[in-house]
Amino acid sequence: MFEQYGKGNIKRIFLIRSSAKLFPCVVDELRKTFPEASISCLSAERGDSTRSSLQYDVDHVISTPHKGGFLWRDIPKVRLMLKHHSYDCSIVLYNSEKGYGYLNIDAFAYAARPKLILSVNIKKEVRGINNKILIYKFLHRIIDLFWASLNIVFTILVLIIICLVMLLSVPFVQFRSCVENCVKR
């Protein structure tokens, strides 16, 4: 899985535990490929989940400052926690094929300031992450937010038009019935 990235170059690995399903397999592969490397794991969970990370032959477990996942607001705090550490490689685990929706996890990988950033997707394919990929994912997220916002605005606009038509139709119907009554007389 990681053979193409060279055994001699990678001594310190920063692994982000963003997929519990892939985590054991990836740690085993890292130990086979880089037996001398030190593996630090960033985990968003505490308690039993963090202890379970240790059973997979991880040297150091770091927990995010807040419960509830990898939050954007925690990135500067994690960066400060890793200030005196240097990593040769950061690895992000994706529960999807392309990694869309994992932009915050990619940002945690960049927070470690590694020389190399890799991702492992659900098919266990290893890919490098560079600035171009990160910018593309960021733009993809912004565009998604733009279209969602535009959809909400137009939905509200259509509802307002429907309400106005309904409100304006009531006096018109009353006026018409009044005119009809006058014509009959």
Backbone bond lengths (Angstrom), bond angles and torsions (degrees), N, CA, C in turn:
res aa  C-N    CA-C-N  psi(-1)  N-CA   C-N-CA  omega(-1)  CA-C   N-CA-C  phi
1 M - - - 1.455 - - 1.535 111.06 -
2 F 1.341 117.27 -47.17 1.469 121.34 -176.36 1.534 112.92 -108.93
3 E 1.336 118.11 8.35 1.464 121.95 -173.96 1.525 113.23 -56.82
4 Q 1.323 117.39 -35.85 1.464 121.06 -174.96 1.530 113.46 -68.64
5 Y 1.312 117.70 -10.14 1.466 120.02 -177.13 1.526 112.95 -97.31
6 G 1.305 118.06 6.47 1.451 122.13 171.41 1.515 114.83 76.88
7 K 1.341 115.38 131.30 1.465 120.53 -177.43 1.516 112.93 -76.94
8 G 1.315 117.68 -34.78 1.458 120.67 -173.86 1.519 114.63 -77.02
9 N 1.309 117.52 -22.66 1.460 120.76 -173.25 1.525 113.49 -83.15
10 I 1.306 117.92 -26.45 1.462 120.48 -172.00 1.536 110.44 -107.55
11 K 1.335 114.72 113.59 1.472 121.23 -179.78 1.526 112.27 -112.89
12 R 1.351 117.22 -32.41 1.470 122.02 -178.77 1.524 108.74 -125.19
13 I 1.344 115.67 123.05 1.465 121.80 -175.64 1.521 109.57 -118.15
14 F 1.314 115.57 134.24 1.466 122.97 176.03 1.523 107.14 -109.77
15 L 1.324 116.62 107.76 1.464 122.80 -176.16 1.523 109.51 -105.84
16 I 1.323 116.56 125.94 1.463 120.90 179.95 1.518 107.76 -98.80
17 R 1.316 115.43 119.27 1.469 121.16 -175.85 1.534 110.02 -83.45
18 S 1.339 116.18 70.68 1.460 121.31 -179.95 1.522 111.75 -94.40
19 S 1.317 117.82 -4.28 1.461 122.45 176.01 1.523 108.71 -139.66
20 A 1.319 115.79 108.90 1.467 120.06 179.07 1.524 111.13 -66.80
21 K 1.323 116.46 -27.05 1.469 121.33 -178.67 1.536 111.18 -69.60
22 L 1.325 117.18 -42.47 1.466 121.45 -177.57 1.530 113.54 -84.81
23 F 1.310 116.76 -20.57 1.461 121.83 -171.06 1.540 113.58 -53.70
24 P 1.357 120.40 -53.54 1.474 119.26 -177.46 1.530 112.83 -60.52
25 C 1.324 116.57 -41.95 1.467 121.30 -179.16 1.525 110.90 -63.55
26 V 1.325 116.55 -44.05 1.466 120.73 -178.45 1.526 111.07 -66.68
27 V 1.326 117.64 -41.25 1.470 119.93 178.76 1.529 110.20 -62.95
28 D 1.331 117.07 -42.85 1.472 119.94 177.76 1.530 111.45 -60.82
29 E 1.327 116.63 -43.88 1.472 120.71 178.61 1.526 111.39 -64.35
30 L 1.335 116.66 -39.64 1.470 119.67 178.54 1.523 110.90 -64.02
31 R 1.321 117.09 -41.18 1.467 120.59 179.32 1.525 111.79 -65.91
32 K 1.345 116.50 -35.29 1.471 119.58 177.59 1.527 110.83 -70.30
33 T 1.327 116.34 -43.14 1.466 120.53 -175.91 1.525 112.52 -79.20
34 F 1.332 116.72 -39.28 1.466 122.15 -178.03 1.530 109.76 -124.81
35 P 1.332 118.76 72.38 1.468 120.20 -173.80 1.535 114.35 -64.04
36 E 1.314 117.63 -27.36 1.462 121.46 -178.18 1.526 112.97 -91.24
37 A 1.320 117.79 -6.66 1.464 121.14 -174.64 1.519 111.53 -73.79
38 S 1.322 114.67 149.02 1.464 122.24 174.38 1.528 107.32 -93.93
39 I 1.339 116.11 128.11 1.461 120.55 -177.67 1.524 109.46 -112.07
40 S 1.327 115.62 120.22 1.466 122.21 172.82 1.522 106.99 -104.83
41 C 1.319 115.73 138.83 1.460 120.66 -176.52 1.522 109.74 -120.00
42 L 1.331 116.44 128.95 1.459 121.64 173.76 1.518 107.67 -96.23
43 S 1.318 116.17 121.37 1.455 121.43 -178.04 1.521 109.69 -122.82
44 A 1.331 116.29 139.91 1.460 120.75 179.63 1.518 111.41 -88.23
45 E 1.313 116.60 -9.74 1.464 119.96 -177.29 1.517 110.77 -103.90
46 R 1.300 114.47 163.74 1.455 120.65 179.28 1.525 109.26 -124.35
47 G 1.304 116.00 173.33 1.461 120.82 174.05 1.519 112.47 71.95
48 D 1.332 116.51 -128.89 1.460 122.23 -174.42 1.522 112.51 -60.16
49 S 1.302 117.00 -37.66 1.456 120.35 -178.51 1.524 110.78 -65.32
50 T 1.315 116.70 -40.99 1.461 120.20 178.56 1.523 110.04 -66.41
51 R 1.334 116.95 -40.60 1.464 120.37 177.91 1.529 110.39 -64.69
52 S 1.333 117.85 -34.10 1.463 120.09 178.92 1.526 110.50 -67.56
53 S 1.327 117.52 -27.69 1.464 120.21 176.15 1.520 110.41 -63.22
54 L 1.320 116.84 -35.33 1.457 121.03 -178.46 1.524 112.45 -68.18
55 Q 1.326 117.54 -28.69 1.461 119.44 -179.40 1.525 112.21 -69.69
56 Y 1.330 117.69 -13.97 1.455 121.35 -179.80 1.513 112.57 -95.06
57 D 1.312 117.61 27.04 1.461 121.73 173.83 1.524 112.74 63.44
58 V 1.318 115.47 48.62 1.459 122.23 175.10 1.521 107.38 -103.90
59 D 1.325 117.29 136.71 1.463 120.99 -175.84 1.525 113.25 -76.47
60 H 1.331 116.53 -35.48 1.459 119.64 -174.15 1.522 109.05 -147.00
61 V 1.338 117.07 133.95 1.468 121.76 177.91 1.521 108.75 -113.88
62 I 1.318 115.88 128.92 1.464 122.75 177.44 1.519 106.71 -115.76
63 S 1.318 117.04 130.06 1.468 120.71 177.76 1.518 109.74 -100.30
64 T 1.330 115.41 144.80 1.461 119.54 175.46 1.523 108.81 -66.30
65 P 1.337 117.95 152.43 1.469 120.79 -175.80 1.531 115.22 -61.32
66 H 1.330 118.08 -31.88 1.461 120.64 -177.85 1.516 110.61 -118.29
67 K 1.325 114.96 150.30 1.455 120.01 173.78 1.519 109.70 -69.76
68 G 1.319 116.49 158.64 1.450 119.69 169.96 1.505 116.12 101.94
69 G 1.293 118.83 17.32 1.461 119.19 174.80 1.512 113.10 113.23
70 F 1.318 113.59 -172.07 1.461 121.58 -179.21 1.525 107.86 -92.05
71 L 1.324 115.89 94.13 1.464 121.71 -175.69 1.523 110.34 -89.82
72 W 1.340 115.29 145.11 1.469 120.56 178.78 1.522 111.37 -55.84
73 R 1.327 116.86 -39.08 1.465 119.95 -176.24 1.528 112.79 -67.32
74 D 1.340 118.10 -16.08 1.460 121.55 -179.64 1.530 113.86 -85.74
75 I 1.315 117.38 -11.87 1.473 120.40 -175.75 1.534 111.98 -59.76
76 P 1.353 120.14 -47.80 1.474 118.37 178.18 1.532 113.04 -62.34
77 K 1.333 117.12 -35.51 1.474 120.05 179.35 1.522 111.14 -67.75
78 V 1.323 116.64 -41.09 1.470 119.90 177.44 1.521 109.83 -66.14
79 R 1.319 116.56 -39.27 1.474 120.06 177.75 1.534 110.67 -59.90
80 L 1.334 116.03 -40.85 1.476 119.44 176.64 1.525 111.47 -65.59
81 M 1.341 116.67 -39.17 1.473 119.88 179.07 1.532 110.82 -64.24
82 L 1.324 116.78 -30.73 1.467 121.20 -177.82 1.524 112.99 -96.01
83 K 1.330 116.52 8.11 1.465 122.30 -173.47 1.535 112.92 -53.83
84 H 1.304 117.49 -40.12 1.460 121.19 -175.36 1.532 112.75 -97.60
85 H 1.322 116.38 12.51 1.460 121.07 178.42 1.529 108.46 -112.41
86 S 1.303 115.20 145.73 1.467 119.09 173.46 1.525 107.52 -124.44
87 Y 1.315 114.99 138.06 1.462 120.71 -178.00 1.513 109.95 -122.89
88 D 1.320 114.68 142.80 1.454 120.54 175.96 1.522 110.78 -82.14
89 C 1.329 115.84 -28.89 1.456 119.76 -174.42 1.529 110.81 -150.42
90 S 1.334 116.06 136.59 1.468 122.33 169.97 1.519 107.00 -110.69
91 I 1.323 116.43 139.77 1.459 120.36 -179.75 1.520 109.09 -126.54
92 V 1.329 115.57 128.43 1.461 123.23 -179.82 1.524 107.66 -110.67
93 L 1.321 116.89 135.95 1.469 122.06 179.21 1.524 109.62 -105.27
94 Y 1.340 116.10 126.32 1.465 121.65 -179.32 1.524 110.55 -109.14
95 N 1.330 116.75 135.64 1.461 121.71 173.03 1.526 111.21 -87.50
96 S 1.313 117.22 13.54 1.461 122.28 178.57 1.518 108.09 -134.90
97 E 1.329 115.27 174.96 1.459 118.95 -177.34 1.525 112.65 -79.29
98 K 1.323 117.62 -42.11 1.465 121.93 -174.97 1.523 113.68 -96.20
99 G 1.330 118.01 -22.42 1.455 119.94 -179.42 1.511 114.55 87.39
100 Y 1.361 117.52 14.07 1.457 119.17 175.77 1.521 108.73 -67.93
101 G 1.320 115.94 139.48 1.452 120.52 -176.87 1.519 112.71 93.36
102 Y 1.321 116.85 -0.22 1.461 121.35 -179.18 1.527 111.77 -112.57
103 L 1.320 117.06 24.90 1.463 120.52 -177.74 1.530 111.27 -61.31
104 N 1.330 117.00 -39.55 1.467 119.33 178.18 1.533 111.38 -64.91
105 I 1.318 117.51 -35.95 1.474 121.13 178.63 1.532 109.35 -67.60
106 D 1.333 116.28 -41.06 1.465 119.47 175.90 1.526 110.91 -60.30
107 A 1.330 116.71 -37.38 1.470 120.66 178.44 1.536 110.94 -65.38
108 F 1.342 117.47 -36.91 1.469 120.36 174.65 1.526 110.28 -62.60
109 A 1.337 116.85 -38.70 1.469 120.41 178.44 1.527 110.47 -63.19
110 Y 1.332 117.07 -40.71 1.471 120.62 177.36 1.525 111.39 -68.57
111 A 1.319 117.61 -29.41 1.469 121.55 -179.49 1.523 111.93 -61.98
112 A 1.318 117.19 -26.00 1.466 121.00 179.66 1.526 112.60 -78.34
113 R 1.331 117.14 -8.03 1.470 123.33 179.61 1.533 112.51 53.80
114 P 1.335 117.11 52.84 1.470 118.68 179.90 1.531 112.17 -83.59
115 K 1.313 115.03 168.37 1.460 120.24 175.32 1.533 110.75 -79.36
116 L 1.328 116.17 -28.00 1.461 122.16 -175.65 1.525 109.21 -140.54
117 I 1.340 116.96 136.59 1.468 120.84 176.03 1.520 108.02 -121.12
118 L 1.327 115.18 127.29 1.456 121.53 -179.93 1.521 110.08 -121.19
119 S 1.328 115.35 154.81 1.462 120.22 173.18 1.515 108.21 -125.71
120 V 1.331 115.28 147.63 1.464 121.92 175.24 1.517 105.94 -122.24
121 N 1.349 116.18 120.62 1.459 118.93 -178.23 1.520 111.11 -93.29
122 I 1.322 116.05 -177.99 1.459 121.91 -175.28 1.528 112.04 -62.81
123 K 1.335 117.35 -24.45 1.472 121.60 177.56 1.531 111.93 -86.33
124 K 1.319 115.51 5.15 1.467 123.66 -178.93 1.525 112.68 64.08
125 E 1.331 115.55 33.93 1.456 121.93 174.19 1.526 108.22 -93.07
126 V 1.316 115.67 134.35 1.464 121.25 -179.31 1.527 108.46 -99.96
127 R 1.332 115.51 129.54 1.468 121.36 179.20 1.521 109.01 -135.61
128 G 1.295 114.70 150.24 1.459 119.77 175.36 1.522 110.59 -82.37
129 I 1.313 116.45 148.50 1.465 122.01 175.78 1.523 106.61 -114.06
130 N 1.332 115.57 126.64 1.456 119.44 176.73 1.527 109.14 -124.92
131 N 1.321 116.49 -178.28 1.468 120.48 -178.01 1.525 112.10 -61.34
132 K 1.308 117.11 -36.54 1.468 121.66 -179.53 1.532 110.53 -60.88
133 I 1.312 117.18 -45.06 1.474 121.62 179.18 1.519 110.19 -65.76
134 L 1.312 117.01 -41.78 1.464 121.02 -179.59 1.532 110.86 -64.24
135 I 1.323 117.97 -42.65 1.473 121.44 178.45 1.523 109.92 -64.96
136 Y 1.327 117.61 -41.22 1.464 121.45 178.37 1.530 110.53 -60.24
137 K 1.332 116.68 -45.16 1.475 120.15 179.41 1.527 110.98 -65.02
138 F 1.337 116.38 -38.07 1.459 120.58 178.44 1.526 110.33 -63.87
139 L 1.330 117.17 -46.30 1.462 120.99 178.76 1.531 111.15 -64.25
140 H 1.311 116.58 -37.62 1.467 121.13 177.25 1.527 110.06 -60.61
141 R 1.318 116.26 -42.15 1.469 120.54 179.06 1.530 111.39 -66.60
142 I 1.333 116.82 -43.01 1.464 120.89 179.36 1.524 110.57 -62.47
143 I 1.329 116.72 -43.74 1.468 120.92 179.45 1.523 109.99 -62.99
144 D 1.326 117.30 -42.41 1.470 119.95 176.97 1.525 110.99 -59.67
145 L 1.325 117.18 -43.30 1.460 120.94 178.88 1.529 111.02 -65.41
146 F 1.338 116.70 -38.44 1.458 121.08 178.73 1.524 110.62 -62.05
147 W 1.338 117.20 -48.64 1.464 119.74 -178.56 1.518 111.71 -66.85
148 A 1.310 117.85 -36.29 1.471 120.56 176.94 1.527 109.92 -64.19
149 S 1.328 117.00 -43.47 1.468 120.90 178.87 1.521 111.01 -64.64
150 L 1.318 116.71 -43.55 1.458 120.96 178.22 1.528 111.32 -61.62
151 N 1.311 116.52 -39.81 1.460 121.69 177.91 1.524 110.83 -62.68
152 I 1.315 117.51 -42.86 1.467 121.69 178.88 1.530 110.50 -63.86
153 V 1.333 116.70 -44.86 1.470 120.53 -179.61 1.530 110.70 -60.62
154 F 1.319 117.70 -46.79 1.467 119.98 -179.17 1.526 111.96 -68.16
155 T 1.316 118.26 -34.15 1.468 120.78 176.58 1.524 110.20 -63.96
156 I 1.319 117.14 -43.75 1.469 121.06 177.96 1.521 110.20 -64.11
157 L 1.323 117.01 -42.07 1.457 121.29 178.61 1.535 111.89 -60.94
158 V 1.307 118.06 -44.18 1.466 122.16 177.85 1.524 110.66 -63.79
159 L 1.318 118.06 -41.46 1.468 120.92 177.82 1.527 111.61 -63.36
160 I 1.317 117.36 -39.53 1.475 121.14 177.61 1.518 110.07 -63.99
161 I 1.319 117.90 -43.95 1.468 121.48 178.91 1.529 110.66 -62.01
162 I 1.321 117.48 -43.59 1.473 120.92 178.33 1.520 110.50 -61.07
163 C 1.322 117.24 -44.91 1.473 120.99 179.53 1.529 110.90 -62.91
164 L 1.328 117.61 -43.29 1.467 120.87 179.01 1.524 111.28 -62.87
165 V 1.310 116.93 -42.54 1.467 120.44 178.54 1.525 110.21 -62.19
166 M 1.314 116.38 -42.33 1.471 119.66 178.96 1.524 111.08 -64.99
167 L 1.324 116.97 -42.96 1.460 120.55 -179.88 1.527 111.92 -66.86
168 L 1.308 116.94 -40.11 1.461 120.74 -179.43 1.529 112.32 -75.45
169 S 1.295 116.90 -23.80 1.465 119.23 -179.12 1.526 111.73 -74.28
170 V 1.314 118.27 -27.24 1.473 120.90 -179.39 1.535 110.99 -63.68
171 P 1.333 121.13 -50.88 1.469 119.62 177.71 1.528 111.87 -63.84
172 F 1.299 117.92 -35.00 1.454 120.32 179.10 1.528 111.16 -63.96
173 V 1.329 116.89 -42.42 1.466 120.88 178.14 1.527 109.82 -64.60
174 Q 1.324 117.36 -40.83 1.473 120.37 178.37 1.526 110.70 -65.47
175 F 1.331 117.52 -41.69 1.456 121.70 178.69 1.533 109.98 -63.35
176 R 1.293 117.79 -42.67 1.460 122.26 -179.88 1.533 110.86 -62.78
177 S 1.329 115.96 -44.37 1.478 118.77 179.40 1.526 110.72 -65.55
178 C 1.330 118.19 -34.56 1.456 122.16 177.92 1.536 110.12 -66.66
179 V 1.330 115.81 -43.51 1.469 121.01 178.43 1.523 110.15 -63.23
180 E 1.289 117.97 -43.12 1.469 122.17 178.83 1.520 110.61 -62.12
181 N 1.316 118.11 -40.46 1.462 121.94 178.78 1.539 110.45 -65.18
182 C 1.334 115.53 -39.67 1.468 119.16 179.59 1.524 111.34 -67.93
183 V 1.315 117.36 -37.58 1.459 122.52 -179.74 1.535 110.25 -68.06
184 K 1.295 118.09 -36.28 1.466 122.71 -180.00 1.521 110.91 -67.65
185 R 1.294 119.17 -29.83 1.461 122.77 -176.71 1.448 110.28 -78.11
